[in-house]
């Protein structure tokens, strides 16, 4: 929920600073297939899912410097409905905050949205034990859309068509959590609510020399997750991160550092594995601590940033829990001066281990 609120707040702040608001709406029908990213969900892929995506957009014209850097994107909110076409998966309803980026003379619109979804038929040990994709009724959801877009063909009415990717997961907040990814073709109509108003884009800033020193960051990450075993309780975890960063320009910053992982869920998994599989060589008292090194990138939109990390556990004495290579993706928001907060998902390939709520300070 905090991830949705972060993006919601940035969209509101951009709207508040706009000198002259300009809105549009889109409605899309989509039809596609669930990608079998994990063989554990093969029994849930039976027919082709379909649904609707609705978008409410505010166009930008460069009133803020970040808008000019990103070719005048749109910001807004989206609603979704999807029938998974499987009796065990049911139907999903989602709400998102989104950003849309234009290319090819503003005929190609790439949009990313993050939000929450509600599923009608989550896992239940007695009534719906076959649904190992959604262990909770409330899910985190991400949408990616890429459309060829044609605006104002007849008055304010236009047309778009393209591809969409819709992801549902609870990031192992509650098991099971195999998740689903739907790849779909979509088509629909758009309408410019202010098509009678003509406004010019504020010219982009001339390129200027850019230089920034190395900075150092301390971050405390925490949350709860499960052992990944169906029926597992949720346990707290703590991650201590220290890293350096170097800003290349106003948009891109490179990062590299190290972190210590403390996980009660991993401790419980080690004990569970030693009891459930006594011939596998686990004693049950192995060290559950992990130490990782990582490199990453921060893409900045005013006070909001998209962070991506790729890491490797250099200290990992018990290697039966997850893979040694991990990745982190999420949103970071400046709170005050050098204090920031973030919501991220740490995964191992397609296997999400945890949602991390973080507070950090940039030295």
N, C-alpha and C positions, 0 to 999 in steps of 0.2 A: 504494500500500500504506500509506503514512503517513496518508493521509486516513482509511482504515478504522481504523488503530490509534488515531488521536485520538478518534474517536467510541467505539471499544471501551473506551478508558480512562475516558472520562466516565461510560459506563454502569456500569463496574465501581465507580467511586468513588461513584456514587449508591447502588448496591446496598450497599456497605460501610457507608454512613451510615444505612441504613434501620433503624428500630427493630424492625419486624416485617414480614418479607418476605411478599409476596402475589403469586402467579404465575398466569398463564393461558397457554394455547396456542391457536393458530388454524391451520386448514388451508383453503386456498382453491384452487379450480380457476379458471383464467382462459382466455378465448378472445377473440381480437381481430384487429386489423389493424396492419400496419407503416405508419406515417405517411410519406408521400413528402415529407420535408422538403427533399430534394435530388434533382433529376432524375437525378443520376448513379447512384442506387440503384434506379431504376424496374424494371430487369431482375431485381432480387432480390425483388421483391414479387409472389409468384405465388399463394399460398394464405393462409389464415387461421392464424396461429400460435396455439399453446395451451401451457399449462403449469401448474405448481403453485407456490404461495407458502406457506411455512410460517413462522409467527411464534412466538417464545417471548418473553413479556412479563413485566415486573415492574411491578405497579401502585404508584403513589405516593399518599401520604396527607397530604403537607404537612410532613414532618419537616424538609425544607430550605425556605428562604424562596422559592427559585426555583420549587419545585413548586406552592406556593400561588399565585404570580403567573401561572402557566400552567394553572390549573384542573386540577391534579393529573394530569399526563400519565402515560403508561407509557413505559418504556425497555426495550430488549431487543435480540434478534438475529433475523435472518431468513435463510432459505435459499430458493433459487429454482431451478426447472428450466423451460426453455423450448425447445420445438421450433419453429424459425423457419419450418418447412414450405417450405424451399428447399434444394436439394441443395448449393448453393454456400455457404450460411450455416451449415448444420448445426444443432447444438444448443448451448445455453449453460447453465452451472451457476454460480450466484452465492451469495455469502455477504455479509451486511450487518449493520451496527449501525443501530438505528432509534430514533426518538422518535415517540410517538403523542399527538395532541392531541384533546381531547373538546369537543364542542359539542352544542347542542340537548338539554340535560338528559342528556348522556352517551350519546345514541343515535347521534350522528355522530362517527366516529373518522377523523381525517386523520393519515396516517402518512407519514414521510419516512425513507428509509434510504439509506446510502451504503456501498459496499463494492467488492469485486472479483469478476470473473467469469472463467470459463475457457470458451473457445469450442472446439468440436471440429474446425472446418474453417476456419482463418484463410487469408488471402491467401497464395498461392504463385505465383511467376512462371511456373512450368511446370504444376503440378498443379491450381491453383485460381485462375487469373488473373481470373476473373469476380467474385470476392469483393473488391470495392473498399471494403467497409464496415469490415472488421476486418483491419488490417495486422499484428496481433500476436495470439498465443494468449491472453495475459493482458489483460483489459480492465478499465477503471474502469466501474462501474455504479451507477445511481441508481434508486430506486423511489419512486413516489408512489402512495398508495392513499387512496381516500375511500369509506368503508363506512357504511351504515346498520347499526348493531350492536344486537343484542338478546341480553343475557346471562341466564344462569340460567333458561331457560325450563322445562327439565326437570332438576331438580337443578342441577348445574354446567354443563349443556350449553346452548349458545346457537347463534344463527345470524347471519350477516352477508352482505351483498351490496352491490356498488358498482362503482366504476371503478378501474382501475390504469393507471399509465404506467411503462414500464420502458425505461431508456436504457442503451445500451452504446457505449463510445468509449474510445480510448486517448489522446485529446487531442493527437494528432499527435506522440506519442512515437516512433511508427514509421508510415511511410506504406505503404499508403493508410489513410485514416481518415474515410470518409464517415459512419460510425456508423449506428445504427438507433434508432428510437423506436417502441415498441409501445403502442398504446392498446387496452385490453381491458376487457370486462365480467368480473366475478368473483363467485363465490358460494362459501360454505363454512360450516364449523362452528367454534365456539370452545368451550373448556372451562375453567372456573375451577377450578384445582387446589386452592384453599383456600375453596371455596364455603360450607363449614360455619363459617367464621370471620367474624364481623361486626366491622368496625372503622370508626370514625367518622373523617371528614376533619377535620384540624386547621383551625379557622376561618381565613379569609383575613385578612391584616393590614389594619387601617384605613388609609385614604389619608392620607398625610402630605405636607406641603410638601417639594418636592425642588428642589435647586439644585446645579449643578456648574460649575466654571470651564472655559474653553477649555483643551484640552490639545494638545500637539504630538507628532507621531510621525515616526520615521525607520525605514524598512524596506528591507532588502536582499532582493531576490527573484532566484531563479536556477533553472536546470534545463537540460534539453536538448530540442530539437525538430527537426523536419525542415523542408525547404523547401516541403513540400506536394506535391512531385512524386514519383510512384511510383518507388521505387528509391533515393530520396535517403538519404544518411547522416544521422545525428543530430548536431547541433551545439550547443554551449553558448550560453546567453544570460544576460544580467544586466539587472536593472531596479532603479533607485534611486528610491525614493518618499519624499516628504515631504508630510505633510498635518496639518491641524488637525481636532479633533473636539470635539463638544459633546454631553454626555449630557443627554437630555430627561427620563429617568427611569431606573429600575433595569434596564429592558429595552432601550430604544432609544437609540442614539447616532448622530448625524449626522456625516458626514465630508466633507471637501473638500481637494483638494491637487493636486500636480503630480508627474510622474515622467519619468525619462529611460530610454529603451529602447536596449539594445545587443544586437544579434542577429547571430551568425555565419551562421545559416540565411538571414537576409535578404540578407546580403552574397553568399552563394552563389547565391541566387535571382536577384539582379540580374545577376550574371555569366552564369548559365544562360540567362536571358531574352534577353540581348544576343546570345548565340551562336545559340540556337534560333530566335529571331524577329528577324533583323537589320534587317528593314524596319519594326519597331515603334518605333524611335526611342530605344532604350536603348543607352547608350555602354558600360555594364558597370562604370563606376567611380563611379556616383552615390553620394551619402551615404546610408548605411543607418541612421543614427541617427534616432530619433523622440522627440518630446517631447509628452506628453499632459497634459491636465487632467481631473480627474474629481470626481464627487460620489458619495456612497454612504451606506450605512446598516449599522449593526452591531446585530444582535439577540442579546442575551446570555442564556445559560442557565448560571448559576453561573460556572465558569471557561471554558466553551466558548461560542463565538459563531459565528453565521452572518453572513458579510459579503457584501454585494452592492455593486458599483461600476458606474457608467456613465461612460465617458470619451470624449474626443475628441482626436485628434492635431493639435495646433496647429502643430507643426513636422513635416513629412512630405514631404521633397523628392522621394521616389520613391513614387508613389501606385499602382503596379501590383501591389503585393504583397498587401495586405489592405485592407478598408474603413477609412475614417478613424474611424468610431465603434466603440468596443470596450466590452465588459462583462466583469466579473470576478465569479465566485461561488465561495465556498469556506468552509472552517472555520478558525477561529482559536482557539488555546488559550493561556491564561495559563501561563507557565512558572515565573516567580518574580518577585514584586513587579510591576515595570513591564516586564519582559521577556516577549515573547510569540513564538509561532511559528504559522505558518499553511500550509495547502495549498489552493491555489486553481486554478481553470481560467480562463484569459483567452481570450475568444472574440470573433468578429465576426459577430453574428447567430448562425446555426447552425454556423458554421465555427470550430472550436476551434483556436487557435494553439499553446497550450502549457499544461502543468501547471507551476505555480510553487511552489517550496518556499521559504519566507520566514522570516526572523528579524527582529524589530523591537523598538524600545525606545520607550516612551511617556515623554516628558519632563514 
